[in-house]
Amino acid sequence: MDRDEVLAVFDRQMRREARPDGPGIRVERAGDVARQVGPEHGWNGVIWSDLGPGNADAAIAEQVRYFGGRAFEWKLYAHDRPADLDRRLLAAGFTPEPEETLMVAEVGREGGDPSAVEVPEGVRLVPVTDRDGVELVAGVHDRAFGTTRDHIRERLLDQLAAGTVIAVVAMAGDVPISGARMDLHPGTRFASLWGGGTVPEWRGRGVYRALVAYRAREAAARGYDYLQVDASSQSRPILLRLGFEPLTTTTPYVHA
């Protein structure tokens, strides 16, 4: 994989020319900034910018005014300009969350295909197609991450209705033990992986790998070339073994 080339395509298709990923969502261009605006349970924030030292502060202030009292996120990538954009966001009242690694795998690549993983013994993967399945995913995420994530329910239901998501839950018997989704981005070469939280007693047994493989097969069947993940420090080693390659880092800067 030519990492610089893939990163350039990612920046163009998934950031600068991003499209809405569900109902009630719009992507707006405001000068040298692209932002996503949606309902309260959706993701709101800046997805791309191309700023310089002379206009960065004004652009940041404009976004703060635009979103008003609504919390939003500025998704900062390590290669974004200007080089001190992180410090400018801090000065404007943003708070950084943990850094993640933008990782990409080429679907169907020989010797590095993330779909070539078996499901662990005693586990079955069930597609999520309705509200009952959404409740399973949201419930298992509550257990896996230790926080209540009510917004997942509404977002997944919206995306299922729009046909822009593939969701799956891992079951051990009748008990949900992990859940994940894959956002589809029509008109791009990328499908993006989210979730994958596994309950503590099932961690380290290959469930997360199986969920990645399931979604990789679904992406290939729909003609996508790449899988993209914003990887935490916990998932990065697993993804490296599955053939994902790091392209850059990204840090969410949140304005409350």
ChimeraX attribute file (.defattr): number of C-alpha atoms within 10 A of each C-alpha:
attribute: neighborCount
match mode: 1-to-1
recipient: residues
	/A:1	10
	/A:2	7
	/A:3	14
	/A:4	11
	/A:5	10
	/A:6	16
	/A:7	17
	/A:8	11
	/A:9	16
	/A:10	21
	/A:11	16
	/A:12	14
	/A:13	17
	/A:14	20
	/A:15	20
	/A:16	20
	/A:17	16
	/A:18	23
	/A:19	18
	/A:20	16
	/A:21	21
	/A:22	23
	/A:23	15
	/A:24	11
	/A:25	16
	/A:26	16
	/A:27	21
	/A:28	16
	/A:29	15
	/A:30	12
	/A:31	10
	/A:32	14
	/A:33	20
	/A:34	19
	/A:35	23
	/A:36	23
	/A:37	18
	/A:38	17
	/A:39	13
	/A:40	13
	/A:41	13
	/A:42	19
	/A:43	16
	/A:44	21
	/A:45	23
	/A:46	24
	/A:47	21
	/A:48	24
	/A:49	24
	/A:50	14
	/A:51	20
	/A:52	16
	/A:53	13
	/A:54	9
	/A:55	12
	/A:56	21
	/A:57	16
	/A:58	12
	/A:59	18
	/A:60	19
	/A:61	12
	/A:62	14
	/A:63	17
	/A:64	19
	/A:65	11
	/A:66	10
	/A:67	15
	/A:68	11
	/A:69	10
	/A:70	12
	/A:71	14
	/A:72	24
	/A:73	22
	/A:74	24
	/A:75	19
	/A:76	22
	/A:77	22
	/A:78	15
	/A:79	10
	/A:80	17
	/A:81	16
	/A:82	16
	/A:83	13
	/A:84	12
	/A:85	20
	/A:86	21
	/A:87	10
	/A:88	16
	/A:89	21
	/A:90	14
	/A:91	11
	/A:92	14
	/A:93	13
	/A:94	20
	/A:95	16
	/A:96	18
	/A:97	12
	/A:98	10
	/A:99	18
	/A:100	19
	/A:101	21
	/A:102	21
	/A:103	23
	/A:104	27
	/A:105	24
	/A:106	23
	/A:107	24
	/A:108	18
	/A:109	14
	/A:110	9
	/A:111	9
	/A:112	16
	/A:113	18
	/A:114	27
	/A:115	23
	/A:116	16
	/A:117	15
	/A:118	13
	/A:119	18
	/A:120	14
	/A:121	10
	/A:122	8
	/A:123	18
	/A:124	16
	/A:125	18
	/A:126	14
	/A:127	14
	/A:128	22
	/A:129	16
	/A:130	12
	/A:131	14
	/A:132	9
	/A:133	20
	/A:134	22
	/A:135	17
	/A:136	22
	/A:137	28
	/A:138	23
	/A:139	20
	/A:140	24
	/A:141	26
	/A:142	17
	/A:143	16
	/A:144	21
	/A:145	14
	/A:146	10
	/A:147	9
	/A:148	13
	/A:149	14
	/A:150	14
	/A:151	13
	/A:152	19
	/A:153	18
	/A:154	18
	/A:155	20
	/A:156	28
	/A:157	19
	/A:158	18
	/A:159	18
	/A:160	19
	/A:161	14
	/A:162	12
	/A:163	13
	/A:164	19
	/A:165	25
	/A:166	22
	/A:167	25
	/A:168	24
	/A:169	25
	/A:170	27
	/A:171	18
	/A:172	15
	/A:173	10
	/A:174	9
	/A:175	12
	/A:176	21
	/A:177	27
	/A:178	30
	/A:179	32
	/A:180	24
	/A:181	22
	/A:182	26
	/A:183	23
	/A:184	22
	/A:185	20
	/A:186	15
	/A:187	11
	/A:188	18
	/A:189	20
	/A:190	25
	/A:191	29
	/A:192	20
	/A:193	23
	/A:194	16
	/A:195	19
	/A:196	26
	/A:197	21
	/A:198	24
	/A:199	18
	/A:200	12
	/A:201	9
	/A:202	14
	/A:203	14
	/A:204	10
	/A:205	12
	/A:206	16
	/A:207	26
	/A:208	25
	/A:209	23
	/A:210	23
	/A:211	28
	/A:212	24
	/A:213	20
	/A:214	23
	/A:215	24
	/A:216	28
	/A:217	17
	/A:218	16
	/A:219	25
	/A:220	17
	/A:221	10
	/A:222	12
	/A:223	13
	/A:224	22
	/A:225	17
	/A:226	23
	/A:227	24
	/A:228	22
	/A:229	23
	/A:230	21
	/A:231	22
	/A:232	13
	/A:233	12
	/A:234	8
	/A:235	16
	/A:236	20
	/A:237	12
	/A:238	15
	/A:239	21
	/A:240	16
	/A:241	12
	/A:242	20
	/A:243	20
	/A:244	24
	/A:245	20
	/A:246	20
	/A:247	17
	/A:248	16
	/A:249	16
	/A:250	20
	/A:251	20
	/A:252	20
	/A:253	23
	/A:254	18
	/A:255	20
	/A:256	14
